[in-house]
Amino acid sequence: VGSVTDDKRIFEVPKLKICALRFTETARARIVKNGGTVLTFEQLAVEAPLGQNTVIMQGRRTAREANRHFGAPGVPKSHAKPRVREKSRNHEQARGCRKSRAYKPRVREKSRNHEQARGCRKSRAYKPRVREK
């Protein structure tokens, strides 16, 4: 029911009879060039009043950008996009490091040893450096 636009990824457009509210100029030209016809809904009602031999098509309903945010962002195996004011260092900081910042993954042996070697505050073997005067 919406507008029909041109898709350059489709190389060969077959002979079609299409009805829609709007057509872009390039889409209309490609359809007519290959022997197809472009109809309005009034013309379709005259040709097929009961809708015989017609196929109703629609695009994806989940194509909106808002649908990417649905779900719980930060939960493991969830691909929901978080709603963030801007992409910078201060926003959504430290996600995946602490439970208070959305989630914290399970720690494996390698990462635990890595934290100890690094001197991470979260590790048990952390000893702060003392400055000598």
Secondary structure per residue as TSV (DSSP state, phi and psi in degrees):
chain	resnum	aa	ss	phi	psi
A	1	V	-	360.0	-24.8
A	2	G	-	-76.4	-152.3
A	3	S	E	-92.7	146.0
A	4	V	E	-99.4	124.1
A	5	T	-	-114.3	164.2
A	6	D	-	-81.8	138.9
A	7	D	-	-123.5	110.1
A	8	K	T	-74.4	-10.6
A	9	R	T	-72.8	-21.0
A	10	I	-	-90.9	112.2
A	11	F	-	-79.9	-43.9
A	12	E	-	-111.4	118.4
A	13	V	-	-96.4	120.8
A	14	P	-	-73.1	173.6
A	15	K	-	-70.5	114.1
A	16	L	-	-125.9	152.5
A	17	K	E	-119.0	108.4
A	18	I	E	-118.1	138.7
A	19	C	E	-118.4	130.7
A	20	A	-	-158.8	168.4
A	21	L	S	-71.9	-44.3
A	22	R	E	-136.6	151.0
A	23	F	E	-132.4	140.3
A	24	T	-	-75.8	159.4
A	25	E	H	-62.4	-40.9
A	26	T	H	-69.2	-37.3
A	27	A	H	-66.6	-42.8
A	28	R	H	-62.7	-41.5
A	29	A	H	-65.6	-40.8
A	30	R	H	-67.2	-37.8
A	31	I	H	-67.8	-45.9
A	32	V	H	-68.3	-35.4
A	33	K	H	-62.7	-35.3
A	34	N	T	-91.6	16.9
A	35	G	T	89.1	9.7
A	36	G	-	-89.6	174.1
A	37	T	E	-126.8	151.8
A	38	V	E	-116.3	125.4
A	39	L	E	-119.6	153.0
A	40	T	-	-95.0	173.0
A	41	F	H	-68.8	-29.7
A	42	E	H	-66.0	-42.3
A	43	Q	H	-66.2	-37.1
A	44	L	H	-67.2	-37.2
A	45	A	H	-65.3	-32.7
A	46	V	H	-73.4	-41.8
A	47	E	H	-71.7	-44.8
A	48	A	-	-134.0	84.6
A	49	P	T	-62.6	-33.4
A	50	L	T	-97.3	0.0
A	51	G	-	78.9	27.3
A	52	Q	T	-70.6	143.7
A	53	N	T	57.6	34.9
A	54	T	-	-118.8	148.0
A	55	V	-	-121.1	124.8
A	56	I	-	-93.5	125.8
A	57	M	-	-120.0	152.1
A	58	Q	-	-146.5	157.5
A	59	G	-	-83.8	-177.9
A	60	R	-	-68.0	132.6
A	61	R	G	-76.7	-23.7
A	62	T	G	-94.1	23.0
A	63	A	G	-81.3	-9.3
A	64	R	S	-67.0	149.7
A	65	E	G	-68.5	-26.5
A	66	A	G	-64.8	-28.7
A	67	N	G	-68.3	-19.7
A	68	R	G	-69.8	-22.1
A	69	H	G	-87.5	-9.4
A	70	F	-	-71.6	137.5
A	71	G	S	112.5	-172.0
A	72	A	-	-105.3	107.3
A	73	P	T	-72.4	143.5
A	74	G	T	95.4	-18.7
A	75	V	S	-75.8	137.3
A	76	P	T	-57.4	141.1
A	77	K	T	66.5	17.5
A	78	S	-	-108.9	129.8
A	79	H	-	-103.9	23.1
A	80	A	-	-71.1	138.7
A	81	K	-	-85.4	127.1
A	82	P	-	-73.6	146.6
A	83	R	-	-83.8	111.0
A	84	V	-	-124.4	141.4
A	85	R	S	-63.4	-45.8
A	86	E	-	-154.3	161.1
A	87	K	-	-93.5	102.7
A	88	S	S	-152.8	-177.0
A	89	R	S	-65.2	-35.8
A	90	N	S	-83.6	-16.1
A	91	H	T	-101.0	134.8
A	92	E	T	57.5	40.3
A	93	Q	T	-77.0	141.2
A	94	A	T	64.4	32.1
A	95	R	T	-71.1	133.6
A	96	G	T	90.7	-1.3
A	97	C	T	-104.0	-34.2
A	98	R	-	-134.1	152.0
A	99	K	T	-62.5	-32.8
A	100	S	T	-71.2	-13.9
A	101	R	T	-110.6	60.3
A	102	A	T	84.2	-58.5
A	103	Y	-	-162.6	162.8
A	104	K	-	-136.3	121.1
A	105	P	-	-70.6	161.1
A	106	R	-	-65.2	141.0
A	107	V	-	-88.4	131.3
A	108	R	-	-99.2	171.6
A	109	E	H	-61.8	-42.3
A	110	K	H	-62.6	-44.7
A	111	S	H	-69.1	-32.4
A	112	R	H	-64.8	-44.7
A	113	N	H	-64.2	-36.3
A	114	H	H	-64.4	-40.4
A	115	E	H	-64.6	-39.1
A	116	Q	H	-66.4	-40.8
A	117	A	H	-67.6	-32.4
A	118	R	H	-79.3	-23.2
A	119	G	T	82.0	39.4
A	120	C	-	-74.8	144.4
A	121	R	T	-65.7	-25.9
A	122	K	T	-76.0	-19.6
A	123	S	S	-79.5	156.2
A	124	R	T	-71.7	-27.6
A	125	A	T	-89.1	17.9
A	126	Y	-	-75.7	128.0
A	127	K	-	-130.1	115.7
A	128	P	-	-65.7	146.5
A	129	R	-	-75.3	140.1
A	130	V	-	-107.8	127.0
A	131	R	-	-81.1	135.2
A	132	E	-	-99.0	143.6
A	133	K	-	-91.7	360.0
